[in-house]
Amino acid sequence: MRSILFTTATFFFLACAVPVFAQQSIGIGTITPDSHAVLDIHSDTKGVLFPRLTAAQQTTLAGSLGVGEIGMVITDAATGHLVVWTGRAWTTPAAGTTITAQAPLSIDTNHLRINPGTNSGDLLTWDGDNWVNLQPAVQHFSTTVDNHQPFVVVNYVIALNGIYPTQNDATEPYIAEIYMMGCNFAPIGFALCNGQLLPISQNEALFNLIGTTYGGDGQTTFALPNLQSRVPIHQGSNGTSSYIIGQTGGSETMTFSH
């Protein structure tokens, strides 16, 4: 009977005492544990060893953990580093991690700095592996622009018939005289100034005047002036440039390259 009473009393005491102890701080190596700590360990000669788990063991344990175990700490058996459970994986605490940078970058306390360039005008450039100081690459380009002056299109025609020109008669059109026409055809006795070849045998007077100045073989054919997309200028010298009759020049476009 006494044994039964003792057992009952002991169970009652533990049942009452456990909740009390659960609210108190536990001290190891101290009789005055910090009231804010569940466990307060003091020692001048010893440390604390967390469970050492291999990589395989960490993987096995991770399979049974979730967000409820965030903050769980173990020791990596291979490196001896503390490892913390993030809720999804084990990670090494970042505190104290040394951050480095390759030139031209440098780390100065909590500042990221760019090292001075080597030459004036250097730019920070990614070379595929690192950031480096380099001179800007020479940009090559080729641009073609329209070189036309403002124009209006008309027809130039040349007289095939008429008075053979002399210096004292201008009553009728001269052979080889060029007219500007507003129509889209050449009147009878005229031909378009489009560089066409004419037979010498049918236009001997005109050939005697202009010859092969504008082209042709001079044996059976000769060419008329080609004023298509051309502006006529007078022969002679303007003080800086000299021009001879039949000479061509200029370009409809210009290309700028670098």
Secondary structure in CASP SS format (residue, H / E / C, confidence):
PFRMAT SS
TARGET T0000
AUTHOR 0000-0000-0000
METHOD secondary structure of the structure
MODEL  1
M C 1.00
R H 1.00
S H 1.00
I H 1.00
L H 1.00
F H 1.00
T H 1.00
T H 1.00
A H 1.00
T H 1.00
F H 1.00
F H 1.00
F H 1.00
L H 1.00
A H 1.00
C H 1.00
A H 1.00
V H 1.00
P H 1.00
V H 1.00
F H 1.00
A H 1.00
Q C 1.00
Q C 1.00
S C 1.00
I E 1.00
G E 1.00
I E 1.00
G C 1.00
T C 1.00
I C 1.00
T C 1.00
P C 1.00
D C 1.00
S C 1.00
H C 1.00
A C 1.00
V C 1.00
L E 1.00
D E 1.00
I E 1.00
H C 1.00
S C 1.00
D C 1.00
T C 1.00
K C 1.00
G C 1.00
V C 1.00
L C 1.00
F C 1.00
P C 1.00
R E 1.00
L E 1.00
T C 1.00
A H 1.00
A H 1.00
Q H 1.00
Q H 1.00
T H 1.00
T H 1.00
L H 1.00
A H 1.00
G C 1.00
S C 1.00
L C 1.00
G C 1.00
V H 1.00
G H 1.00
E H 1.00
I C 1.00
G C 1.00
M C 1.00
V E 1.00
I E 1.00
T E 1.00
D E 1.00
A C 1.00
A C 1.00
T C 1.00
G C 1.00
H C 1.00
L E 1.00
V E 1.00
V E 1.00
W E 1.00
T C 1.00
G C 1.00
R C 1.00
A C 1.00
W E 1.00
T E 1.00
T C 1.00
P C 1.00
A C 1.00
A C 1.00
G C 1.00
T C 1.00
T C 1.00
I C 1.00
T C 1.00
A C 1.00
Q C 1.00
A C 1.00
P C 1.00
L E 1.00
S E 1.00
I E 1.00
D E 1.00
T C 1.00
N C 1.00
H E 1.00
L E 1.00
R E 1.00
I E 1.00
N C 1.00
P C 1.00
G C 1.00
T C 1.00
N C 1.00
S C 1.00
G C 1.00
D C 1.00
L E 1.00
L E 1.00
T E 1.00
W E 1.00
D C 1.00
G C 1.00
D C 1.00
N C 1.00
W E 1.00
V E 1.00
N E 1.00
L E 1.00
Q C 1.00
P C 1.00
A C 1.00
V C 1.00
Q C 1.00
H C 1.00
F C 1.00
S E 1.00
T E 1.00
T E 1.00
V E 1.00
D E 1.00
N C 1.00
H C 1.00
Q C 1.00
P C 1.00
F C 1.00
V C 1.00
V C 1.00
V C 1.00
N E 1.00
Y E 1.00
V E 1.00
I E 1.00
A E 1.00
L C 1.00
N C 1.00
G C 1.00
I E 1.00
Y C 1.00
P C 1.00
T E 1.00
Q C 1.00
N C 1.00
D E 1.00
A C 1.00
T C 1.00
E C 1.00
P C 1.00
Y E 1.00
I C 1.00
A C 1.00
E C 1.00
I E 1.00
Y E 1.00
M E 1.00
M E 1.00
G C 1.00
C C 1.00
N C 1.00
F C 1.00
A C 1.00
P C 1.00
I C 1.00
G C 1.00
F E 1.00
A E 1.00
L E 1.00
C C 1.00
N E 1.00
G C 1.00
Q C 1.00
L E 1.00
L E 1.00
P E 1.00
I H 1.00
S H 1.00
Q H 1.00
N C 1.00
E H 1.00
A H 1.00
L H 1.00
F H 1.00
N H 1.00
L H 1.00
I H 1.00
G C 1.00
T C 1.00
T C 1.00
Y C 1.00
G C 1.00
G C 1.00
D C 1.00
G C 1.00
Q C 1.00
T C 1.00
T E 1.00
F E 1.00
A E 1.00
L C 1.00
P C 1.00
N E 1.00
L C 1.00
Q C 1.00
S C 1.00
R C 1.00
V C 1.00
P C 1.00
I C 1.00
H C 1.00
Q C 1.00
G E 1.00
S E 1.00
N C 1.00
G C 1.00
T C 1.00
S C 1.00
S E 1.00
Y E 1.00
I C 1.00
I C 1.00
G C 1.00
Q C 1.00
T C 1.00
G C 1.00
G C 1.00
S C 1.00
E C 1.00
T E 1.00
M E 1.00
T E 1.00
F E 1.00
S E 1.00
H C 1.00
END
